[in-house]
Amino acid sequence: MAIDLTYSEHVRAVTDRTVAFIRESVLPIEDAHGGDIEVAGGDNLRQQLQAAAKQAGLFAPHAPVEYGGMGLGMSDRAPVFRAAGYSLFGPTALNIAAPDEGNIHLLAHVATEAQRVRYLGPLAAGEIRSAFAMTEPAPGAGSDPAALRTQAERTGTGWRINGRKWFITGADGAHFFIVMARTSGTPGDRGGATMFLVDADSPGVQVGRHITTLDRSMLGGHCEVTFTDVDVPTAAILGEVDHGFRYAQVRLGPARMTHVMRWLGAAERGHDIALSHVTTRDAFGQRLGDLGMVQKMLADNVIDIAATQTLLTRACWELDTGQDASMSTAITKTFAAEAINRIIDRSIQMCGALGVSDDLPLARLAREVRPFRIYDGPSEVHRWAIAKRAVRTAVSERCELNEP
């Protein structure tokens, strides 16, 4: 029986409208400000773009319907998010940018009804922003979350949080944080973490310096944040005590895939720019696009785009059907992060000096996509996890075969 890979009429229509909206209303603003969202207006620009997206009927395609979204599943998000990602500002316009998009997903699946009303509703509506606070300076949690050192201790009325985080995306201007803190065990233990919802104006919360990074398209920077004797009530616990690492997987797998969707859109834009250039530029008595070496780069771009989309389709299907998609999301994230970088790099090469200039957006696209090989887990860590699963599966199957 044939596998049906077509999208519904509704999803196709939303995707088509997103394509038009991004090209007509968002790309010109990105180009005018070199892809730097703070220079372009920061939160004021976000509000303007999101108002326009609401008017176009494109806002929050992933959010629950009861909170004003379209309620699209992972598979149906893919073409819409990819279309939005064609512009660096597109995800912000549709309210599907990190970290808010992942936090909306997490809250929709884990939060209590009271937490959904207080945090999910305003976040899905674009009234506020949020941040996810897990990463810490060494020797704290980074690629190894078990190294978590931020502590939460019980008090008479709730919990008291102490710790230091960094590289917290969107922290400056966030209205609340989802904070990962250790509630039992010691650093290195695989359990004992709990998620807390912490209002940004709580006494003891301090957003520090912006850590300068390559990328410029994410609101609120990548900041240091300290939590000093921050008191929160028991109602601030997101999920269950000591199960924070398990709930993190509810967020991280899908968030990695939505990152792939968005950056695939950026890679597609880079390829389109290169394709336009090599089909109109003559050199050595013929079009650049007719030269064998250029054709190889074009073909490799097309292959990387198609392969990324295929892996993404599989991973999203597993997530939508409730399977343990850890292996497929790790494979997809690793391949996509590297393929997207290759696509942009080849596109720059095909455009020559123009490719590294500000006359084309390729240089800023390279600046934006390079961190993806580190964000949401470095490629090396994902390869290690993939290999461990492969070995574990092989050993398990061998044992089953040898059983009497």
C-alpha positions, 0 to 999 in steps of 0.5 A: 500500500502506498504511503500518503505524504500529502498535506491536507488542503488546510495545511497547503493553504496555510503554507501558501499564505505563509510563503506570500506573507514572508516574502511581502511583509517580512523579508523587506524588513530583515533585509533593511536591517541586516538580519539584526532583530534588535537593530530592527526594533526588538520587541516593538518589531515583534509586536508589529510583525505578530499583529500583521501575522494575526491579521493574515490568519497565520499566527501561532500555528502550533499552539492549542486551538483553545489558546488561539492557535491552529493546533497543528501536529508536528508533521503539519507544522513542517511546511509552515515552519519551513516557509516562515524560516525563509526569513530570519524574522519569519518565526518571530512574526508567527510566534514560532521562534525559539524559545517561546515555541518550545515552551508553548509545546511543553506547557501545552503537554505538562502544565496544570490548568492554572499554569496554562491560564497564567503562562501558556495563554499569554505566551501563545497570544504573543502578549509575553515572552519566555526563556528556558533556563537549563544551561550552566557554566562549567562544571554545570549542566551543558551538553551533559544535563546530569551535571546540573548544579542549580539547587532548589530546596524545600521551605515552609511554603514552597522552594528556594532556588539558587544557581547560575545559568548562561546562554539563556536565549531570550532572557532579556525581556522574558516575563518568566523562566522555566528553570531546571534545578536539582531537587535531589541527588548530586551533580552527575546523577541522572535523576533528581531534577525539577522544572519550576515556573519562575516569574522574571520579576521575582526577588533574586532573579537577575539577568546579566550580560548578553553573551555575544554570539554569531547570530543576531535574529533571536530576541532577548539575546543569550544571557547570564541569569542568576537565581539568588534565594528565589522563593517560589510556591509549590504551585510553580512546579512544572510536572512532578518533583524529580522528573524534570529530565523526563519532562525536558524530553517532551520539549527537546525532541520536538524543539530540535525538529522545529529548529530543523524546519526553520533553518531548512527554510533559511537554507532553501533561501540561500540555495534560491539566491545561488540558483538565481545568480548562476543562471544569470551570470556569464563567465568563461563564455557560458552561464555559471550554471552550465559549468560542471563544478557549479552544477555539482554544488547545485546538485549537492544542495538539492540532495541535502535539502531533500534528505533533510526533509525526508529525515524530518518527515520520519521523525515528525511521524514518530512524534505524532504517533507517540513513539519514542523518537529519540533515535530519529530526532537525534539523526535528523538534528545531526544531519540537518545541522550539518547539511544546512551549513553545507547548503549555505556554504556552497551557495556563498561559493557559487556567488563568489565575492558577492556571497561574502558581501552584504549585497546578498543575505548569504553571509548573514545566513551563514552567521545564523545557521552555524550555531545550530551545530552546537545549539540543542546538542552538539553534533558530536554528542548526538553521534555519541548517543546514536552510537550508544543506542546502536550498540545497545540494540545490537547487544540486545538482539544478540542476546535474544538470538542466543536465548535457549 
